[in-house]
Structures are given as structure tokens and as C-alpha cells.
Amino acid sequence: MKFQALRSVTAAAVASTMLFGAQQAISQAGPFGAIGGSWAGTGTIKKSNGGSERIRCRAVYEPNAANLQLRIRCASDSYNIDLNSSMTFQGGTLSGQWQEATRQLSGSISGQSTGGGAHIQAVATGPVTSNITVTTRGGHQSVAMFFPGTEVPEVLMSLEKR
């Protein structure tokens, strides 16, 4: 009977160690590990005049340790976005720079990344200010960008990993 109890305790300890090791491996993927790679999908832009348009989007995220390079390109019949950003994760926060090529705008970005990049909440500042949320669950990603007081105050995207 004592042997059975000892075996059960040993099995539980081994399982706990394996689970802890798996969690460590996930966290070692870095602060942006969940979003790395190429993504594509569709979305909607909402205009200040009340109209909206469908957009097609592609995103590429290149994480490297605590750094992230990203490019998001979207197009509709009358609107294009070509966003590039370089970010660094340090001390629980992210910071970096962004550029939007079609409008020749640039500025800084700051925020937080949690869950290995599964949830990013950021604010981009410059000539315009944008609140950005990126949520990734497995092979699906939602991106929401809000630009208060602009011609296109809202951009929403639904992307799938390629």
C-alpha cells in the first residue's frame, strides 16, 4: 500500500516538473513569441463621415529576443495603410518607433505586451495618436487601431496565421 502511495506521489511530481518545464519553454519564446510570422485577412475601416469600407490586410511580425519588427499593409478601394514599427520589450513595457509610408508620418510607440505577445496594448504618438490593441489566440489575431479626430478614426482587422 505504501509503495502505491509513493508511486502516485512520484508520478504527480514528474507530471508537475514536466508541466513547469513546458511553461518555462513557452515563456522563453520571448515577449513576442505568440505573434511571430506572416498573417493575412480582412477588416473594416470606419470613416469620420459615417461610411465604412472593407480592407484586405497582410502582417509580418519578426520577433528576435526582446525586439519586434512589424509591417502591416492594408488596402481598400480608396484607402491604404503601410505601417512599419520597431519595438523593444524591457522591464514589462514596450517602446519603439513607427512609420506610416503612404502618409509619410512617424512617431513613437509605447505600451505593454503580455502572454508572449498574445495581448499587446499600445499607444502610438506623433502627428496623430492611435490606441492599438493586438490580441492573438492560436492562429487567429484581432487588431484594433483607433485614431480619434482623423478622417479614418477606426481600423479593425481579423487575421489568420499563414
NORDA-V241437 format. One record per helix or strand of 2 or more residues. SS is the DSSP state (alpha for helix, beta for strand). FROM is the first residue (numbers start at 1). LEN is the number of residues. If there is no record, write none. Layout:
{{SS,FROM,LEN} {SS,FROM,LEN}}
This chain:
{{alpha,2,26} {beta,37,10} {beta,52,13} {beta,67,9} {beta,80,11} {beta,93,8} {beta,105,10} {alpha,115,3} {beta,119,8} {beta,130,8} {beta,140,7} {beta,154,8}}
